[in-house]
Amino acid sequence: MTSKQSAGILLYRRRADHQTAAPGSNLLEVFLVHPGGPFWKNKEAGVWTIPKGEFTSDEPALDAAVREFREETGTTVKGPFQALSPIRQKGGKRVFAWASPGDLDPTKLVSNTFELEWPRGSGKQATFPEVDKGGWFSLPDARAMINPAQVGFLEELEETVDGRSSDHA
């Protein structure tokens, strides 16, 4: 049995932090998406994710990550790209991710769609967006909302972008 793999982009930006007295303080924010479809409709905490999707070994993982970001948001991310350490989700899927600085307006999100028999057993096909919304989150808020297996991406981003090694970032 071949294990599934996904690739995605962790888009981040800095916003002025108006609540701190330190001049020039910037708050690191990340862009996450909420899965579309009836199974996720009333779920929030722990289900948001980086924009990502499955790929096969025929496609380079970074190419798949850029493609999936475009398909799920309607925006093409240009880089630069910083590879993050892969993680394994609860179901066994391995996720490869790259951090990239950027910005986008979540109200203009355009996602691809999928079809599903809904309601189950009805014989009727319904179309749903793969992603039904996106948003910018501070790192503490993102930790509460993101799929728990993906918290490592946030921690690595914080270490490399806000940490001592970020002088060149």
C-alpha positions in Angstrom: 0.0 0.0 0.0 1.4 3.4 -1.0 1.2 6.0 1.7 -0.3 9.3 0.7 1.6 12.5 0.6 0.6 16.2 0.4 2.5 19.4 -0.3 1.6 22.9 0.8 2.6 26.5 1.4 2.6 28.2 4.8 2.2 31.8 3.7 3.2 34.4 6.3 3.3 38.2 6.7 4.2 40.8 9.3 1.6 43.2 10.6 2.2 46.2 12.7 1.4 45.4 16.3 -0.5 48.4 17.7 -0.8 46.9 21.2 2.9 46.9 22.0 4.9 49.9 23.1 7.9 48.9 21.1 8.2 51.0 18.0 8.5 48.9 14.8 7.1 45.8 16.4 5.7 43.4 13.9 3.3 40.6 14.5 3.9 37.4 12.6 0.7 36.1 11.0 0.1 32.9 8.9 -2.6 32.2 6.3 -4.7 29.1 6.9 -7.7 27.6 5.2 -10.8 25.8 6.4 -11.8 22.6 4.5 -15.0 22.8 2.6 -17.8 20.2 2.4 -20.4 19.0 4.8 -18.1 17.0 7.1 -16.3 20.2 8.2 -19.2 22.6 8.2 -19.5 23.2 12.0 -15.9 22.4 13.0 -13.3 25.1 13.7 -10.5 24.4 16.2 -8.1 21.8 15.0 -9.3 21.5 11.4 -7.8 24.5 9.7 -4.7 23.7 7.6 -2.1 25.1 5.4 -3.3 25.2 1.7 -2.1 21.8 0.5 -3.0 18.8 -1.5 -1.9 15.3 -2.6 0.7 14.6 -5.2 2.4 11.7 -6.8 6.1 10.9 -7.1 5.9 12.1 -10.8 5.6 15.7 -9.6 8.2 17.6 -7.6 6.8 18.4 -4.1 7.4 22.1 -4.4 5.6 22.3 -7.7 2.7 20.4 -6.2 2.7 22.9 -3.2 2.5 25.9 -5.5 -0.2 24.3 -7.7 -2.3 23.3 -4.7 -2.0 26.8 -3.2 -3.3 28.3 -6.5 -6.1 25.7 -6.7 -7.3 26.3 -3.1 -6.9 30.1 -3.0 -6.9 31.4 -6.5 -3.6 33.1 -5.8 -0.2 32.2 -7.3 2.6 32.3 -4.7 6.0 33.3 -6.2 8.4 32.6 -3.3 11.1 32.7 -2.0 10.4 29.3 -0.5 11.9 28.0 2.7 11.6 24.2 3.1 10.1 23.1 6.5 10.6 19.7 8.1 7.9 17.2 6.8 5.3 16.0 9.3 3.1 12.9 9.4 -0.6 13.5 10.1 -2.8 11.2 12.3 -4.0 9.2 9.3 -0.5 8.5 8.2 -0.3 11.1 5.4 3.1 12.7 5.0 3.0 16.5 4.5 5.8 18.5 2.9 5.6 22.3 3.4 7.4 25.5 2.4 7.1 28.8 4.1 6.9 31.9 1.9 6.3 35.6 2.6 3.3 37.0 1.0 -0.2 38.5 1.3 -3.6 37.9 0.0 -7.1 39.0 0.8 -9.1 36.1 2.3 -12.4 37.6 1.1 -11.2 37.1 -2.5 -10.4 33.4 -2.0 -11.4 31.2 -5.0 -11.2 27.5 -4.5 -11.6 24.5 -6.8 -14.5 22.2 -6.1 -15.3 18.5 -5.7 -18.4 16.4 -6.0 -19.8 14.2 -3.3 -23.0 12.2 -2.8 -24.9 14.4 -0.4 -26.9 13.7 1.7 -25.3 10.3 2.0 -27.3 7.5 0.4 -29.5 10.0 -1.5 -28.1 9.3 -4.9 -27.7 13.0 -5.4 -24.4 14.7 -6.2 -23.6 18.0 -4.7 -20.7 20.3 -5.4 -18.6 21.8 -2.6 -15.5 24.1 -2.5 -12.4 22.3 -1.5 -11.7 25.3 0.8 -14.7 27.3 2.1 -12.7 30.1 3.8 -9.3 31.3 4.6 -7.9 33.7 7.2 -4.8 35.3 8.7 -4.0 34.2 12.3 -1.4 35.2 14.8 0.8 32.3 15.8 -1.0 31.7 19.1 -4.4 31.7 17.4 -3.1 29.5 14.6 -1.9 26.9 17.1 -5.4 26.7 18.4 -7.0 26.4 14.9 -4.6 24.3 12.9 -4.7 20.5 12.5 -2.5 19.5 15.6 -0.1 17.5 13.4 0.8 20.8 11.6 1.8 22.8 14.7 5.4 21.8 13.9 5.2 24.0 10.8 4.3 27.0 12.9 7.0 26.3 15.4 9.7 25.9 12.7 8.5 29.1 11.0 8.7 31.0 14.3 12.2 29.7 15.0 13.6 30.5 11.6 11.8 33.8 10.8 11.6 35.3 14.3 14.6 33.5 15.9 18.2 34.5 16.1 18.9 32.9 12.7 16.4 35.3 11.0 18.9 38.2 10.5 19.1 37.3 6.8 15.4 36.8 6.4 
